[in-house]
Amino acid sequence: MRTIASWIARFLEYALLGVAIGCFGMYAYETVEARRFQAEQTAAFELAAKAQAAPARLSAGGLVGMLDVPRLQLTTPVVEGDDDRTLKRAVGHLPDTPMPWENGNSAMAGHRDGLFRPLKDVKIGDEIRFRTTRDEFRYRVTKTSIVMPDDVSVLQPKSQSSLTLITCYPFYYVGSAPKRFIVQAERE
């Protein structure tokens, strides 16, 4: 005959197994959804590039272009916006900064545990390409830094065309990371 303690232990085992299966299912769903969205945006970009269609101004979630860091084998669509939904699925262009085809400091943000994980290996001098339906823009990494989340000095306007990539830091931190990793690059 089982005791109450053994019934409770058995119940807890099944409850914890259910929670684990639920967490895995949610992770799998989010991962598949993000990959599907990225493939869809990549295909949309290729179609728009062939048609040479260049929107005047993008709405939230609109495709800005494709970001490539060849040495890191990083290629990802960039969409307009920096909200949670956007950053779960793609790299986001910060709406208050210029577009890559405009003069100034264009900024992009992405999750460190997702699309921007390869940035941990970026080096000064690395090439960054930003492909849009308007043109392809090439940048060289000039600086990396680590800042606090409230330090927005990295978004300051610049006279020359530049690109700022932002992700959380440290890269392997569990939970909400306390700092931001910044990659700054100037257009060639």
N, C-alpha and C positions, 0 to 999 in steps of 0.2 A: 504494500500500500504506500502510495506516495504521500509525502508530507506537503504542507502548504508551501514551504520554502522551495521544494523541488518544482512545484507548479509555477511559482513566481519566476524561478530561474528559467524554466522552459519558455514561459510567456515572454520574458525579456529577450531570450535568444531569438525568438521569432520576430519580435518587435524590432530588434536591432537589424536583423536580416532584411526585414521589410524596408526600413529606413535606408540601408545600404543599397538595396535594389532601386529604390526611388531616386536616390542621389545619382547613381550610375545612369539611370534612365534620363534624368534631367540633363546631365553632362552630355550624354550621347545626342539627345535632341538638339541642344544648343550648338554642339559642334557640327552636326549635319546641317542645321539651318544656316550657320555661318558659311560653311563651304558652298552650300547651294547658292546663297546670296552672292558670294565672291565670284563664282563661276558665271552666274547670270549677269553680273556687272561687267565682268571681263568680256563676255560675248557682246553685250550692249556697246561697250567701248569700241570693240573691233568693228562692229557694224557702223557706228557713228563716224569712226575714223575713215572708213572706206567711202562713206557718203560725204565726208568733210563737213559734217553738221556741227556747228559751234553755237551753243546756247548763249544768249546775251548775259543772263544772270540765272544762277541756279537756285532752286528752292531746296528746302531741307530734304536730305536724302538723295538729291540729284547727283549723278556721276560727274565728278570733276576731272578725273583722269586716272592714269596708272603710275604708281611709284615703283621705281626699280633701283635696287642697290646691287649691281652685278656681282661684286666680290662676295657678298653675303648670300647670294642666290635668293634675294628677297624681291618678290613682285606681288603687288597688291593693288586692288582698286581703292581709290580715295573718293569718298562721297561727302557732300556738304553737310556739316553739322558735327557737334561734339557731345550729343546727348548719349545716355547709356545704351539705348537701342542701337544707335549708329555704331558705337565703339564695340559692341558685342559682335557685330557682323563685318566691320571693315575699319579702315583707317579713316578718320574724319578730318576735314578741313575746318579750322576754327573760323567761324563766320565773320568775326570782327577783324580779320586780317585780309590783305589783298589776295586775289587769285594768283596762281603761278605766272600767268601771262601779263599780270599788272606789275608795275614797279613797287618795290617795297619788300617787307618781310612776311612771306607767306608761311603760315604755321599749320602743321598736321599733328594729330594726336592718335595714339593707338595703345592697346593694352600690352603690357610687358610679358604677360603669360599667353599671348596670342600672336598676332601678326608682327609685333615689334620685338619679339624675343631675340631675333638675330642682331639687333642693334647693340647687344652686349659686346659684340666683337668688332664694332665699327672702329675705323682708324682715321686719323688726320690724313687727308689726301684721297680718301675713297671717293669714287664717282657716284653721284646720285642722278638718276634721270627721272624726269617727270614728263610723261607723254599725255598730251591732250589732243582733242580734235583740231585745235588751232595750230599746234606746233609741238616740238619736243624741246625741252629745256634741260640743260646739263649743269650740274652743280659739283663743286668740290667741297668736301668736309674741311672746315677750317678750325673747328673747336668743338669739344665736348665738355659738358659740365654737369654737376649735380647741384640742384637747388631745392629749396623748400617749396611746397605747393603754392604758397601765396606770393612767391617771387615771380612777378610778371615782367620783369625787366628784359627777359629774353624775347618778349613779343614787341619790344620797342620798334617803331618804324625806322627804316634805314633808307638811305638815299640810293644805294645799289640794290639790285634784285637779289634776294636771299631766301633761303628755305630753313625753317626751324622744325625739327622733329621732336616730339615730346612723348615720353612714356614714364611709367612709374619706376621707382628704384628703392631698394635693391631688386634685381631681377628675380631672385629666388626667395623672396620674402613671402611668408605665409600670411594672408590677410591683406588689409589695406596698407599699401606701402607708404612710408612716411615722407619720401622725397621724390623728386622728378629727375630723370635723366634727359639731358638736352643735347641734341646734335644740331650744330649750326653749319650751314654750307652757303657758299656764294656762287652765283651764276657765272659760268665761264663765258 
